[in-house]
Amino acid sequence: MNIREAKKYIRDSVRLYLKKDEDGEYRIPVVRQRPIFLLGAPGIGKTAVMEQIAQELGIALVSYSMTHHTRQSALGLPFITHREYGGVPCDVTEYTMSEIIASIHDVMAESGIREGILFLDEINCVSETLAPSMLQFLQYKVFGRHRVPEGWVIVTAGNPPEYNKSVREFDVVTLDRLKILEVEADYGVWREYARERGVHTAILNYLDMKQDDFYQVETTVRGRSYITARGWEDLSGMLCLYEEEGLAVEDALVGQYLRNERVVREFTAYYDLYRKYQDDYKAEEILEGIVSEQTKDKARKADFDERLSLMGMLIDKIQQEIRQNILGSEVLGELMKPLRALKAKAEAGAGADELEELAGKQAQARQSAMDALQKAGALSDRERRKGRYIVRYLTDCERLIRLGDRTDAEAAFAAVKDKFDANVAGYKQDTGAVQDRLHWLFRFVEDVFGSGSEMLILVTECTVQPDCAKFIGMYGCEDYARHNEELMLTERSDILLTRIEELEI
């Protein structure tokens, strides 16, 4: 299965493991909750999937790589305690709490979240001294003498033997305690994730044309050659920083992330072309509707790979703007509740001091909730950005009230309302601007390429990207509606994918 299918299966399993009956007991007894074993090549996103599942379910996540553990750190250290049995005193060996189990208790204490996932990576690479204890752990959720707390589901992961010399294959007795999911790299699934994470458009455009270069692990005369999804994502972050600093991207940089000479050479060459396309085609002018006929004519005569790169640049830019717009909409929506509470307090005759105190408490409560989710490993990047904006906004409201008329709470709230109204007006203006820019993008593609493959790419991306689809659903887009109907999207998508797969640089 691919990583998306594995994610759904794990999420459903965790959700069902945590389901309780009317007496508050888990429907599936803890001893029958088989740990999940995610078996797949390195760098395909196993850890990222666990973070996403925890965030979506609102539970905690504790992650450990078992290759870093000795028997002592996993099971605890021995110490001598004094006991008395049948009136006879004696010394008995006991063990301190496992570092892993202690981490779960720390997360529960700091976050207040009582349920979660214990994710143990590279579990089939444990040291020889620790291996005998793993069967007991997998069956009974016990490390040494200390049990994994109730409400914590165990998910493990590992690499097949061909990818890691340290792998020790589990025997049948151990395998019979696990739910095994074998996962393979899938570019189409990763691409959806990459779009959401803002992976550099040059990488996505290149891989659209050379999908076989997405994931490779092979042995050559010079040693191990490999390319992973993790490598592409890490390279993306560095490319963005290099561009910000105006630094040249060369083979040496790309080779630090992609360990394959041919792919390094071809991607670097493509990246140089991509930068040239950025200079040749002024995306901002296209989205403002002031593109020249010379630019249009150049696009018409371009090869398909150049047109594909151009479409990637334009779509990436408009989707970033739409993503920011939707985030702004969500922020304004979530601000309504605390602002209504401020309004109600002002209308009830509260003083400005009470109003200021309430705004401060609202900011603190939101920050505390974010901190708890952060400590639990259950805070997504999007929720972090949204939360930070809301905290800053409420803190500004607190300051606005403090600096306003201290004798009139309703006047103080009026200043807060004016600030919110100004933000709403700004959001509406931004929405109109994004609508116009989306229209000009459709207009450009229509004028230059008609209803060909380029229009299909644009309509498809507007359909599958969640924020873009939400934006169009909220505010409409006549261009999208018209071309979506004309293209009969589901019937033509296979044609485009076939053409992309056949391309060679």
N, C-alpha and C positions, 0 to 999 in steps of 0.2 A: 504494500500500500504506500501511497505518498504521505508526506508529512501532514497535509490537511486532513486526510482521512484518519490518520493516527491521532491527531489533535481532537477530532470529534469523538473518537472512541474513548480516549482517555478522559475527556471532559464528562462524557456521559457516565463512565464507570465511577469517577470520583463523586459525581453528583448522587448516584445511586448508593454508593458506599456510605454516604453521609445522610441518607434518608432515614428518618426515625418513625417509629410507630406512635400510637396515642399515649404510650407510657414513657416516651422519651428514649426508648431503646433503639439502637441501630437495627434496621430491618435485616441487614446481613451482619451476623455476629463478627466481631473483629477477627477472630481466629479463621473465619472463612473468607475474609477479604484478601484475596490473592494479590500480592504485589504485581504491578505491571512492569514488564521488562521490554524496553524500547531498544531494539537491535538495529543498528544502522551505521553506515559509513560516517567518518568524522566530518564535522562542519556542515551538516545538512539542516541544522536548526533545532536539534532536540531540546537544548536548554531554553532557547527563545520560546518554544511552544509551551513549556512548563510555566514560564512567566506569564504568557498570555492567558493560559487556563486559570491561574490563580487570580489574575486581574478580573477576568470575566465572571468568575464564581464568587468573587469577594472574599476569598480565603487567603491564608498566609502561605508562604513558600520558604522552605529552608533547603538550600542546595549544598551538596558536598561532592567533591571528587574523591573517590575511594583510593585512587593511586597515591594520594598524599597521606594516607593513614597507616599507622602501624597498629599492631594488636593493642598496644597500651592506650593510644589516643582514641581508638574506636570503642574499646571495651571498658576503659578506666584503669587506674593504677591500683595495685594491691596495698592494703594497709592492715595492721594487726588491731583487732578489737578484743576486749575481754568479755567473756560470757561465763555462765554457770549452768551446767547440765547435771541434774540429779544431785545437786549440792556440791558438785566438783567443779572448781574454777578451771578455766582453760583459755588459751589464746586461739582466736579464730581469724582466718584470712578473709577479708571482705574487699570490695572494690569501690573506688570513687566512681561518681557518675560519668558515663561516657560523654566526651565532648559534643558528640552529635546530639544526644538526648538533651544535654544541658542547653544547647542552642535552641531547641524547640521551646523549652520552658522560658528562655530569655525572650524569644519573640512573642510568646503569649503574654508575658508580663508587660512588655514594652508597648505592644500594640492593642491588647485587649481582645484580640481575635483568637478564639479557642480552637478553631478547626483549620486544617491546612494540608499541604502536600510536603512530604519529606522526599526530596529528589536526590538520589544517589547515582552519580554519573560514574562511568567506567567501573561498574561493579564486578565485571568479569576480569579485572586486572588487579584484584586485591593481592596483598602480599601472601606468601606461603603460610606465614604464622596466623594470618587473619582468616584465611579461607575456611577452616573447619567451623568457625563461629557464624559464617554467613547463612548456613542452612537453618540454624536455630533462629537467626534474625528473620529470615524470609518466612519462616513458618509461624513464629510466635511474636514477632515484632519486639524482640528483646535483644539489647546489647549488654552483655555481662549479666548483671542482676537487675538492670533497669529497663523498664518497658517504654516503648513509644506511647505517648499519651493518647487516650481515646480521641477520635475525631481527626486523627492524622493518617492520611492515606499514603502508602509507600509506592513511589514510582521509581524505577531504576532504568539505567541505560548503559549500553556498552557497544563496542565496535566488534565486527566479525574478525576472526583470527587473521584473515589476509591483510588487514589494515594495521594490526598492532601485534608485535612480537610478544608482548607481555600478557596477552589474553590466555586465560585458562578456561577451557570449555567446561561447562557445567555438566554434572552427571544427570541421569534420568530422575533421580530422587529430588534433586534441586529444581530441575526444569518443571517437575510435576507440581511445584508450589507456585509457579508463576503464570501470568497471562502474557504470552509472548507476542509482540508486534514487530514484524520485520518491515523496515522502512527504507524506501529508495529515494534518491534525489529526483526531483521533478521540477523542471524549469518553470512550467506554466503556473504551478502553485507558488513557487518562490517569487515569481514576478509580481503576483498580487501583493504579497507581503512587502516586496521591495518598493513598490509604488507607494504604499502607505508609509513606509519608513523614509521615503525621500532619497532612495538610492540614486546616484548620479545618472542622468539621462543617457550619457555616453555609454555607460555600462549596459543599460537596458537595450539601447539601440544596437549595440554590438552583439549582444546575446540573442536578440530577436533574429539576427541574420546568421549567427553561428551558435545555435543552441547546443551543439555537441561540445562546445568549449565551456559550458556551464559547470560541469563537474567531471573531473578526470582524476584517476589515481592509477599510476602504472609504474613499472620498473624499467629503467633504461640503462644503457651502458655507463651512464654517469651517476646512476643512483636512482632514488625515488623521485618521480615527477608527479605533482598533484596540483589540482585546482579545486577549491571548495566554495560553497555558498558563503561561508564565513569570510573567506579571502576576498571575494568580490565586495561584500558589504564593508569590510574594513578598508579596502582600497577606495571605495566611494567617499568615505569620510575624509581620507587624506587628500583626495583629488580636490574636494571642495576647499580645504584649507590652503592647498597650493595655489588655487585660483585666487583666493582672497589676498594672498601675499604676493601674487604675480610671479610665482616661481615656475620654472620650466619642468614639465613632466617628462622624464626619460625612462629608458628601459630599466635602469638601476632601481628606480622607485617602484615601478610596476612589479618587477621581479621579487620584491620583498613580500608581496602578497600572493602572487601567482607563480607557482614553481613549475613552469613549463616554458621552455625557451621559445617555442613557436608561438604560443598564445601571447606571451609577453611582447614579442616582436609585432605580431599582428594587431593586438589591441592598442599598443602605443602608436602605431601608424594610423589606426582608425581614430584615436583620440586627437591626433594632430589635425586630421581631416574635420573632425567634429568642431574643433576650435575655429577652423577656417570657415565652416558653415555658419558659425555664430557671427563671424565678422561679415560674411557675405549677405546673410539674411537678417535684417534687423527685426527681431521678434517684437520689440516694443512698437515699432512703426506699423507692423502688421496688425497688432492688437488694437492700435489706435485708429486703424482704417485709413492710414496715409501712405500706404505702400506704393512704391513707384511701379510703373509698367515694366521698367527694366528688370526689377526684382521678380515680378510675376513671370516674365518671359524666361528668365534664368531658371526659375523653378519648373516651368513646363518642360524645358529641355534637359533637366537633370536626370541622371540615372536613378533607378528605383531605390538604391541604397542611400543616395543623397536625399531623395524625397522622404524616405523613411526617417532619416536623421532630422530633417527639418520638421516633420510632423511630431517627432518626439520632443524636440525643443519647445515647440509651440504648446503642445498639450501639457507638458510638464509645467510650464509657466502659468497657464490659465488654471490648472488644477491646484497649484500652490495658492493662488489668489482665492479660489473657491474654498479651499480648505480653511484658510484664515477667516473668510467670511462666515462660514458655518460655525467655526469656533466662537466667533464674536456673537453670533446668534444664541448659541448655547450659554455663553456667559451672561448675556442680558436676561435670558430666561431664568437663570438660577439666581440672579440678583433680585428678582421680583419679590421673593419670599422675605428676605431680610429687610428690604426697603418697606414692604407693607407693615412689618412689625414696628419699624421706626415711625411710620405714619400713624399707626394705631396708638402708640405710646404718646405721641405728640398731641393727638386729638383727645386723648384721655386726660390731658392736663398735666403731663409730666414736665419737669423742668429740663432746661438744656443740659444740666449735669447728668441727669438720668439718660437722656438721649445719647449723649456722648459715651456714657458707660456701656449702653446697649450696643452701640456700633463697635466699640472696642471688644466686647465679649463675642460678638458675631465673627469678627476677624480672627480672634483667638481660637474660637471653636472650629472654624474652617481649617486653620493652620494645624490644630491638634489632630483633626481627622486625617489630614494629609500626612502628618508625621507618623501616625499609627499605621496607615497603609504602606508608607515608605518602609518602615521597620519590618513590616510583614512581607515585603517583597510583592505587594499587590497593587502598586500604583503605576498606572501606565503613563507614558510620556505625555499623551494628550490630556489626561486628567491632571497631571502635574502642572502643565502650562495653564490649563483652565483655573485650577485652584490658586495658583500664584497670582493670576490676574484678579480674581475675586478678592483675595486677601488684601492686595494693594488697594483695590477700589474701596473696600470697607474701611481700611486704615485712612484713606484720603477723606472719606465721609466723616470719620471720627475727628480728624483734624479740622475739617470744614466747620463742623458744629462748634468745636472748641474756640475757633477764631471768630465765630459769628456773634449774633446778638444773644448774650447770656440770659436776658430777661424774657425772651419770647421763643419758646420751643417750636411753635408752629412756623415762625420765621426761619429758625435754624433748619427745620426740615425742608422748608421751601428751597433753601440753597442746595440741599442734597437732591431734591427733585429736579431742580434746574440742571444740575450736573448730569443726572440720569437722562433727562430729556435731550440734552446736548449729545450724549453718547448714542441715543436712539437715532437722532437726526443724522449723526455721522455714519451710523451703520446703514441707514436707508440710502444715503448718498453713495456709500461704498458699494452697496448692492446694485444700485443703478449702474455704476461704473463697470462692475464685473459683468452685468448683463450685456452692456454695450460691447465690451471686449470679447465676450463669447460670441456675440453676433458677428463682429468683424472677423473673428477666426473662421467661422462658418462661411462667411462671405468670401474670404480669401481662398479657402479650399474649393469652394464652388466655382469661383471665377477661373482658377488655375487648373484644377484637376477634374472638375465636374463631379459626377457621381461614381468615380472610380474607387480604386483601393484606398486612396488617401482619405476619402470621405468615410469609407467603411471603418478605417482605423479611428477616426475622430468620433464617430457615432458610437462605436464599440467602447472606447475609453470613457465616454460620457455615461454610458449605460452601466459599466461594471464598477467604476470607481464610486464608492459609497457617498462621499461628500458631494461629488458632482451630480450624482443621481438625485440626492436630497435637494440640492440647490435648484435643479431643474423642476423637481416635483413641487417645491415651495413657490417658485417665482415664474415658472414656465420658460419655454424657449421655442419660439415658432420654428426657427431654423432646424433645431434638433428634431422636433416632432415631424416636420415635413420630410426630412431626409431619412429618418428612422423608418417611416412608412414606405418611402420609395425603395429603400435598399433591401427590404425583406431580410433583416439582419441575420436571423438564424440560418437562412438558407445559403448566405454568401460567406459566412465567417470561415468555413472550411477551405474555400478557395484561397483566401488571403493567407491563411496559415501554411498552406501547401507552397505558395509562392515564396514566402519568407524562408521556409526550410530549404528551398532549392538554391537560395542565394549563396554566392561565394565572393569573398573579397579578393 
